[in-house]
Amino acid sequence: MSKRVLYFSESLVPTARKALCDPLEEVREAAAKTFEQLHSTIGHQALEDILPFLLKQLDDEEVSEFALDGLKQVMAIKSRVVLPYLVPKLTTPPVNTRVLAFLSSVAGDALTRHLGVILPAVMLALKEKLGTPAEQLEMANCQAVILSVEDDTGHRIIIEDLLEATRSPEVGMRQAAAIILNIYCSRSKVDYTSHLRSLVSGLIRLFNDSSPVVLEESWDALNAITKKLDAGNQLALIEELHKEIRIIGNESKGEHVPGFCLPKKGVTSILPVLREGVLTGSPEQKEEAAKALGLVIRLTSADALRPSVVSITGPLIRILGDRFSWNVKAALLETLSLLLAKVGIALKPFLPQLQTTFTKALQDSNRGVRLKAADALGKLISIHIKVDPLFTELLNGIRVMEDPGVRDTMLQALRFVIQGAGAKVDVVIRKSIVSLLLSTLGHDEDNTRISSAGCLGELCAFLTEEELSTVLQQYLLADVSGIDWMVRHGRSLALSVAVNVAPSRLCAGRYSSEVQDMILSNAMADRIPIAVSGVRGMGFLMKHHIETGGQLPARLSSLFIKCLQNPSSDIRLVAEKMIWWANRDPLPALDPQAIKPILKALLDNTKDKNTVVRAYSDQAIVNLLKMRQGEEVFQSLCKILDVASLEVLNECNRRSLKKLASQADSTEQVDDTILT
């Protein structure tokens, strides 16, 4: 380079510096052109000579505004060389987001190449200012940077990097990332539909976050996205949304998801998508949306659901009236059932439509639909003021119904409404129900007999003393010699259910010894179905004795041991299931001496040739020894067991008990009179 040019540059640099901060716009524009010529002459040196000076002038109040515009003019002409020079300087803490924001607006595509450095820097800067007076200004600067990105590559980087930062273990970083994401989703004018799935999935995952800021910001961001979607994009999201809701549901372990329970917000950020799915989706999408909605209802508190009740219920009822496949109807009915269980009385305005919908579905050709309708009616009855018409409708339906499948599910519906409103029903109607059930107690259709028995057992909790006495003395506790086995089976089932639902009436006081005698005698019957229902009754009795803090009667205990050794694997299995069920937490443990003989029989069954019997003996031991609560009962048994049994127990513990005890208990239903 000739000396003349160097000399020329030395005299030009101070002039250009000064001119770039000049109050007159045209002077600054001319200076930027001079800078361009300088750069093409002396290259990198021009950047070193002029840009640091300009950055320094930004701190001088008198000239900062002009200096900033000078930088902007230089950027407009030479962004591809100026940006790589400035970004490292501006992103080194303390991060200068004001200048970054200003420059971003003129950087064009050149900005995208530096986003990987700029984004972490603006998040860091915002994190430092959270909760201070400077927070708002910092947010405005972040917004300017984010919204000036125009190309698709840039948008992909923004979405990926911000979502990545929302997974940071550091709460301040997650908050900053969520705030900037919300700014992006709510204010960006670009079309980010190609990134919809990753955005929705990333935001929903934040609904379990421990930070209130992250919850609010991610909720608002998701809401901004779903509000803008057209029907096609909403429908395309349903499967992904359901998957993500399942994931956060698993993470919350069945507790409420905080992001669905925000005051005044609730589930409205995802509701438009699921509503669209229910109303206009294909049959598969309708089913998927209804199931997702059901899951959301489970994961949301009643208070947070109430404001959305109308917009959830209306579409569900509307679609149930149409001709759809059974799986769509079953999913819709289950969702309504969950909603009723959660917010009951808030659905009062829909009561007539719901009742019509459910009773109609009770006669559907598909059994799954009928069972869901029966369950839903049981939930609906609790918000009814006048229950008699529904009882009468069911009673008349059962009397005239010729299709056994529909009749059985109607009996189940009757049982569920008895459960919910047995105390409110008129005495005349109650008497009609009793006589109908007694007449079908020995029915030759298995399911009709089983459902009637379950229904009668349930009703025992609501009968007057006199009515109960008649039912027990003349039927359930009456002499069984010479009666048909089906009648005995029906009676044995009804007695077991009655012990389960009304133990205080049947297991204490005047009937207690007769009830126990009859249950033990049923358990020893030759017919397996009668014996099975007797063993179930034994389990219900066992639970009653544990709950009331009494000792296990010796006869009950020794019969349980006999059943665990029974040649029939059906009997062994049901005995194990009932021991498991009667000893579930939070009930107290039995006395170690009472546990010992039962435990020894269960330990023998851990070596049974039947794998299911083996598995259930493990489950029963875990509950009998209260292993989910700790080691205490286990240790006290170790002290009193013989050497051989102790060896088997320790071996079992190593093999499976320890692992089982670390998992949540099963929620299996043990009452086999409830049809599934």
Secondary structure, 3 states (H helix, E strand, C coil): CCHHHHHHHHHHHHHHHHHHCCCCHHHHHHHHHHHHHHHHHHCHHHHHHHHHHHHHHCCCCCCHHHHHHHHHHHHHHHHHHHHHHHHHHHHCCCCCHHHHHHHHHHHHHHHHHHHHHHHHHHHHHHHHHCCCCCHHHHHHHHHHHHHCCCCHHHHHHHHHHHHHHCCCCCHHHHHHHHHHHHHHHHHCCCCCHHHHHHHHHHHHHHHHCCCHHHHHHHHHHHHHHHHHCCHHHHHHHHHHHHHHHHHHHHHCCCCCCHHHCCCCCCCCCCHHHHHHHHHHCCHHHHHHHHHHHHHHHHCCCHHHHHHHHHHHHHHHHHHHCCCCCHHHHHHHHHHHHHHHHHHHHHHHHHHHHHHHHHHHHCCCCCHHHHHHHHHHHHHHHHHCCCCHHHHHHHHHHHHHCCCHHHHHHHHHHHHHHHHHHCCCCCHHHHHHHHHHHHHCCCCCCHHHHHHHHHHHHHHCCCCCHHHHHHHHHHHHCCCCCCCCHHHHHHHHHHHHHHHHHCHHHHCCHHHHHHHHHHHHHHHCCCCHHHHHHHHHHHHHHHHHHHHCCCCCCHHHHHHHHHHHCCCCHHHHHHHHHHHHHHCCCCCCCCCHHHHHHHHHHHHHHCCCCCHHHHHHHHHHHHHHCCCCCCCHHHHHHHHHCCHHHHHHHHHHHHHHHHHHHCCCCCCCCCCCCCCC
